[in-house]
């Protein structure tokens, strides 16, 4: 039985692997290869990299650091989780592995605009599509920004981006469903709003263009504000509590409502940022170490 199995190979999972391996615990990490961080062309607000670093490079460096201290990473997807005597059973393909504790760091998946994957990925690499205004709003300062979304979520994203540029347009995929308060907020900020539909996306003259009810528009960057899917299903399987969106509820030590099950990063309720995820992982890993020491004193 392993001391801990980490599910997820993004910044949270890899930070936890570094900590736990250096605590001399027996751990393994399962990574299905779909971390949102890997899709970041270049992050410039991650401390220590003044010129920026790609998400893939950051993850590769973190993995090398974890493996240096004995962490074992497998490129595989965990399909189910169950409580067993003394810990958890973790199903991977035809195998079930046992662990005293489990750390869930599975993150979330962004809902994407309706466009071909190749076009989406090309636009993302060029910075024509962006998903995190907290991370990269600085890069669109004084540029022409489009936000695809509706309701309060779309309004909040558009208003946030208004702090970087005076040229912000909120486009609804269908019709805008806005409260009077949201409409007044957009008007006060000078944000243009256009009802849907929108589509026929293409890269034209180094901008992302698409059709709207007011004709074809082009933007220097487009932010989809279409929500996301929280990958908390494994924790829900064993009875962990989540909020309405599916984010897992955790305490100050990243403990879920199921003893021995921890969560860190975007799958837990909180700020979706790499630095935040890494901090949560450090807290979770230290708590796991102390919990295991209480159950059975660790001796070398």
N, C-alpha and C positions, 0 to 999 in steps of 0.2 A: 504494500500500500504506500503510495507516494505521500509526502507531506502536503503537497499542494499541486493541483492541476490548474493551469491558467488557460482560459478559453478566450482567444483573441490576440492577434499579433500586432496591434497598433501601439501608439505611444504609451498607453496605460499598461497594456499587457507586458510590453518589453521592459518598462521601468520596474514593474513588479518582479519580473524574472531576474533582473540585475540584483535587486535587493535580496530576494529570497535565496538566490544562488550564493550570494556573499554571506548570508546567514548560515551557510553550510546545510541547507535543507534539501531534501530530494524533491525535485520539481520537474514537471514537463509542461510545455506550452504547445497548444494546438492552434494553428493559424490557417484559416481557409483562404487567405490571400485577398480579402476584400476590404482592407482598412481604408477609410476615407482619406487618411493622411497620405497614402500612397498616390493619390490623385492630385496632390498639390504640386503645381509646376515649380513654384518657388515661394517659400514663406520668408517674410522679412521682419516679422515681429517676434520670432523665436529668439530668446536671449542667447547671446554668444556667437551669433552669425550675422555680423553687420552687413554683409553682402548678400545674405539670404542663403537658403539651402532648400533643395527639392525634398518633397516628402519621401520619395524612395531612398534618397541618400541618407536622410535622417534615420529612417527605419533600419537601413543596412548597417549603419554605425551602431545603433542601439543593439541590434541582434548580435553583432560581432562582440560587443562588450558583454552581453549576457552569456554567450557561448564561451567566452574566455574564462568565465568563472564556473562553468559546468552546467549551465542551463541546457536542457534538451528541447529542441523545437521540432515539431512535425508539421508538415504541410498537409493538413487534413481537417475535415469538418466534423465537429461534434454534433451528433444528431439527437441525442437525448441525455437526460440527467435524472438520476433517482437517488433517494436517500437509502443508504444501507447501514448495517451495523458498523459504527465507528467512523462513518464518513459518507462518501458519495460514490455511486457508480456512474462512470462517464462512458457513454457509448460512442465509439468511433468505428464506422464500418461494421465489421463482424466482431470487433473486439469490445470488451467492456473492461475499463481500467478502474482501479479503486484509488481514492485519495481521501486523506483525513479532512482536507479543506479544499474548496474550489473558489477561484477568483474569476468572476465573469467580467470580461473587458471586450464585449462584442460590438459596442458602438451602435451606430444608426446608419440607415441608408437614405440618401436624399431622394425625394420624388423629383423626377426629371421632366423637362418639357417634352412634348411629343415630337421627337426628331430622331433621325437615324443615329445609331450609336457612334458610327465613325465620325459624323459631323459633330456630334456633341463632344467627343473626345478631342477632336482637332480644335474646336472653339475653346474648350477648357484649357488646353495646352497654350493657346495664344493669349489667354486672359480675356477672351471675348465673352465667356461664361464664367461666372464666379458664384460661389455659394456662401461665403462667409465675409460679410462686411466688417466685422470686428477684426478679422485677420488682414484683409487687404483693401479696406475702404480707402486707405491712404493712396493706393496705386491708381484710384480713379478720380483723384482730386481734379476738379474743374473740367471733367469730361462729361460726355453725354451718356447718361445712365438710364437703362430700362429695368423695371422690376416687373416680373410676371407673377401675379398673385391677386388675391382679393380678400375681403374681410379684414378683420383687425390685424391678422398676421402680415398681410401684404402692406397694410398701412404703416405698421411699425417699422418694417424693413425700409420702405420708401422714405419715411421721416428720418430714420437713422442715416441713410445715405445722403439726405439733403444737407447734412453737416459737412459733406465733402464737395458737393457741387450744387449749383443753382439750376442745373438742367436734369431734372429727374422726372420720368414718366412711369406711372403705374398702369400696366395693361392687364386686364382680366382675361383669363382663358375663355370664360363665358361672359356672363353679365356681372357687374359689380354688385355685391351684397354688402352695402355699407350702412352703418348707422348714421344718424344725423351728426353725431359727435365726430365720427371718423371722417365724414365728408368735410366738416368744418376744419378739422385738423389739416387735411390735405390742402384745402383752399388757403388757409392761413400760411402754410409753408410754401405755397406757389408750386405745388406738385400737380402736373397734368395727369388726368385719369382718362382712360379709354376703355370702353366695353369691348368684350370679345366678339367673335372668335379671333384667335391668332394662330398663325401657322406658316407653312412654306418657308421654313428657316433656311438661310444660306449665308455664307461668308462673302461679302461684297465690299471691295475696296477697304480691306482690313477692318471692317465693321461687321457686326451680326445684324442681318436684315430679316424681317418677317412681315407678313401681311397682317393688318388689323382692320377694324371697322372704319378707320379713318385713313386707309391707304397703307402703302408699304413704308415702314419706318426702319431706320438704321441707328444702331447704338455702338458706342465704343466698348461698353461692357453691359451685360445683362445678368441680373440676379434673379434666378427662380426662387420665389417665395411660396413654394408648393407643399411645404411640410416635409416630414420624413417618417420613416418606419423604424421604430425602436426595436432592436434585436434582443428583447428580454424574454423570449419564449421559453428558453431553457430554465430560467429561474422561476417563471410562472408555473412550469410543470411541477416543481417541488413545493409550491405554495408561497413563494415570495410575493410580497405586496408591491404593487406598482400604482402609479397615478393614472388619470384618465388617458393620457397619451401613451402609456406603456412604460415610461421611465421608472426604474426601480427606486423604491424608497430605501434610503440607507441612513445610518446614524453618523455621528461625528467620526467614527472609526471605520466607515465604509462597510459596516455589517448590515446585511439585509435582515428581513424578519425571520429567515431560516438560519438556525445556529450553524456556524461553520461555512456559510455561503456569503461571499463578499462580492461587491461590485464596484468598479471604478471606471472613470471615463464617461463618454457620452451616453452609455446605457443607464447610468444613474442620473437622477435629477440634479441639475446644476448647470454651470457654464460650459458650453461646448468649445473648449479651447485645449490645445495641446499642453500648454503649461499647467492648466487646471487638472487635466487627466493625469499628468505625471505626478503632480502633488498628491492627488487622491490615491494613486497606486503606491506611492511611498508610505502613506498612512496605512493603507490596507495591508501591505506586506509586513510592516512592523507589527501590526496588530495580530496578523496570522502567526508570526514568529513567537510572540508573547503568549498567545493562546495555546500553541503546541507545547511550549515550555511549561505551562501550568498543568497540562494533561500528563506530560511525561518529561521530566527535566532533561535538557539537552546536554549531553557529555560528548567530548571528543576523545 
